[in-house]
Amino acid sequence: MRKIRVFDTTLRDGEQSPGATLTHREKIMIARQLEKLGVDVIEAGFPIASDDDFKAVKEIAETVKGLSVCGLARAMPKDIDRAWEAIQNAKKPRIHTFMSTSDVHLKHQFKKTRDEALEMSVEAVKLACSYCKDVEFSPMDATRTDPKFLFQVLEKVIEAGAGTVNIPDTVGYAQPVEFGKLIKNICDNVPGIENAVVSVHCHNDLGLAVANSLEAVRNGAGQVECTVNGIGERAGNASLEEIAMNLHTRSEFFGVCTSINLKEIYPSSLMVSNLTGMAVQRNKAIVGKNAFAHEAGIHQHGVLANSQTYEIMDPEMIGNKSQFVLGKHSGKHATKKVLKDMGFDLSDDELKQVTNRIKQLADKQKTVLDEDIVAIAGDVTQQLKKEEKRIVLEEFRIETGNKVKPTAILKLIIDGKKVEAKGTGVGPVDAITNALQSVSPTKVSLHEYHLNAITGGTDALADVEVKIVNGSGKVHNAEAINEDVLTASTNAIIKGINKALANKK
Ligand SMILES: [Zn+2]
């Protein structure tokens, strides 16, 4: 069977999702998990974008061994130099360079002619090839580019040494049949195309990213670019798990294979949603909470008799076990093993914290599920550094009810000084927010508030995600987990404000 390469861009395009910023350490953890998942290429970041990006790409390149590590670069010498500097120690380095080719981008964004764009593309590929033998080129906005010009660019960059040519549907505009035809035309008509792998990079603005990617595979594409949970700019990228499970479940139809280790799909999804703070919608295919839940009586009856009646996939196949894994008698070693299986690499001190919290939770509720453990581990690893905690919560009290004005009183330490904050609001969370706003050293507002029960039931862990916006409009995601909804809310809001304060510096 023809093998389709999976190019994961969770750490580059995915991290560009509004508010999904990852810390350095979280990026390394996700990269390690992607290695277990069996992707062929990791796009680790955009090294020229910032020093943080550069450092993360460099460390990922030096950490993971079994796959290619790719750095993104515009078609400019300084970008390519920087990308190479970041990935040169990788076992299998790849430079991915790109230039817009559509008239609308060239005219309004780049102020370049087609000839100039072609020359920049070829020069960029040549420079990249002088460093690295694995070079990928993307003509940005390919689906809105004049095909004649697109084919010419592809021919010239392959001639210049590009081993992979990636066709991005940058704005998520293409339709499956049309996109498949474009890929087939490229495979049939571009001179020299047999010397390159054709890749696709689809966005989900019209909900077609996966459909377009699959149609491209049927028409000759040898690489798909995707992200875990489909996160990414705007409506996101093609989702890795959906592509992998389509190609697997319907392998007789597609006649291709991937090297994805299916059992790592669910753990990867849990980790990415947890660390990015981007929750997975319940009814999301493959990894949504309801993906394998049968509600209709007739379906339940059928599944109990034989799971194949209504299930085309088995949840265990993707590593979704949803079973009791740890309890109050589990020690540090058992916790460590479970967390390691889920891709979390924690220090001894963090491990102790996670073990204690699992014990506390097991005391209160009967079962601790893998989702709970990932949530707790995510909470512990996402703790801010001591110097970033300018606001520390000592104690809080809430009064609420249907006949009283909801009031919050918080005892805080702000920059080393004791401060008491009081606020009222339409409800307890509003009161907490108003109290914190009244004492915050910088202007902040709460833009979004989400409350999730991690594993159902009134004794479940509450997972609160907030978006805090500072005076200049920058969004900071923060999340906190606790058995108590108001404790989780207070901690999440304080964490968000602390992130905004750290960023302001
Ligand atoms: Zn993209």
Residues whose N, C-alpha, C, O or C-beta is under 5 A from the ligand:
A	BS01	ZN	D13
